[in-house]
Amino acid sequence: MQSCPIPAALANIRGPRVGERRAGETRVLNRAAMKKNLRAAFVAVVSTVAVGCGHSNPPAVAAHDEHGEHGEHKGDHPKLTGAPHAFHETLAPLWHAAKGPDREQKTCDAVPTFEQRAADVQKESGDGDVAARALVASVADLKTECAKPAGSRTDFEAKLAGVHDAFHKVVEAKR
């Protein structure tokens, strides 16, 4: 029968000594005892991970979908109509796309559409709407960042997040 030497310190942790005493502080366990100890250790680890990774409350879900790794809504927004809806239809697929060069390029390609739709939001809201003016300004910042050569747009994610945040301020102002 094969055996596996285990330091005595570990053998004492398990409780009663299993196996026979050898020279020094080593215990020899038989195969059945080893399997039992490994199963117990496995169950303990799985239980610890399950308890540690569990959530007591499920995460809040936004009204139209989740923002995942890109950020989450601080509440749901009313059903969008008109210019804000059109702006959202341009922003949402780009905002939710996986970060990377493809998302960056598609977003920069969409800057003229963002400019037009942000202008429409401002026109629909009135020139006095501070949130709409901030949306137009954030799109201008994104345009400046997109004017840089691909691969050197170090502030791209921050500028896109600025557009996203400005858009939500417009929506909040309509509440």
N, C-alpha and C positions, 0 to 999 in steps of 0.2 A: 504494500500500500504506500502511495506517495505521501509525503508530508511537506509542510511548509513551515520553516522556522519563523516565529514571531517574537519580537522583543518582549521581555517579561512585563515591561511597563504597559504595553498594549493589552497583554493578556489579563492584567489586573483590572483594566478598565471594563472588560466584558463581564466581570463578575467571577463566579467560581472558575477555578483553574481547570482547563480541559487538557488532556494529554499527559504525557510523562515529563518529568524534569530531566533536563540534559545539563551538560557542563555549562557553567556560567549562569546567565539569567535568560536562557532561551527555553521556550515551550514548543513542543511539536504538536500540531493539531492534525487530526485526521481529516479526510476529505469532506465528510458529512458536516463536521463542525465548521469548516471553512465556508462551505456553501451557506450554512445557516447564518454565519456572521456577515457574509457578503450580502445576503438578502436583506438582513436587518439594516445594514448600512445604506443599501440602495433605497429602501423604503424611507429611511430617515432623511436622506438627501432629497428625494422626490417630494416628500411632505413639506420640507422646509422651503423648497423652491416654490411649490404650489401656494403656500401660505404667504410667502414673501412677495410673489408676483400678483396676487389677487387684488382686486379693487373692490372697495366697499360700495362705491358709487360709480355707475357707468359714466363715461365722459359725455358732456353735453354735445348735442348735434345741432348744427346750424340749420336754419330753415330750408335752404336750398341744397346744401351739402356740407361736408367737412372740409376744413382747410388743411388738415393733416400737418405735415412738417413745416408748412409755410406760415402757420399761424392760425388762430381760430377766431371766430366772431365772438364778440362780447355780448351776444344775444342775437336773436333773429331779427331780420328786417322785414318791413311790410312788403307786400307783393309790389314788385317794381313795375312801373309803366313808363312809357315815353322815353325821353333821353336817358334817364338813369338806367332803364332796362337795356337799352341799346349799348350803353357803355359797359354794363355788366356782362353782356353777351360777348364783348371783345375781351374783357379782362379775365373772366373766370377760367377759360381753358388755358390761358397762358400762365395765370397764377398757380393753377393746380398741376401744371405739367412738371415733370421731373426736372430738377435743377441741372443745368449743364449748357453746353454750347448751342444745342438745338433750341432749347427754350429761349436762350438769349437772342439768337438770330431771329426766331419767329416773332418775339416781342418787339425787337427793333424794326423788323419789317412792318409791324402793325402800328408804329408811331403815328403815321399820317391819319390812320383811322382813329387812334386815341385822341389826336388833336381835334379832329372834326367832332367827335362825340363829346369831348369835354366842352368844346365851344357850344354845342347844342344844349348840354346840361346847364351851362351858365346862362344861355339865352332863355331857356325855359324857366330857370330859377330867378332870373333878374340880375342885373349888374351889381346890385347891392348885396347879393348873397356871398358872404365871406367864404363859406365852405366850397362853393362852386368856383370862386376865384382861386382858392388854394388847389383845387383839382387841376385847373388849367396850368397853374404854376408847376405842379408836380409832374405833369406830362411834359412841360418844357424842360424840366431837369432831366427826365428820362431821355428826351430827344438829344440833349447835350451829351449825355453819357453814351448813347448809341452812335453818336457821330465819331466816337473814337474807334480805332481799328479793332476788329474782333481779336480777343485774347488780351486786350489791354483795358478792358472795361471793368476796372477793379471795384467800382461802386455800383455796378449794375443791380445787384440784389437789393441794395439799400434804396436805390431810386425806384425800382419796381415796387418795393414795400411802401415807399412814400406815396405812389399812385394808389395803391390798394387802400392805405389808411385814409388818404384824402377822399377817396370814393365813399368809404364808410361814414365819414363825417358829413358828406352830402346827404346820404341816406338818413343818418340820425337827425339832421336838421329838418327833414321832411316829416318827422314823427309828430 
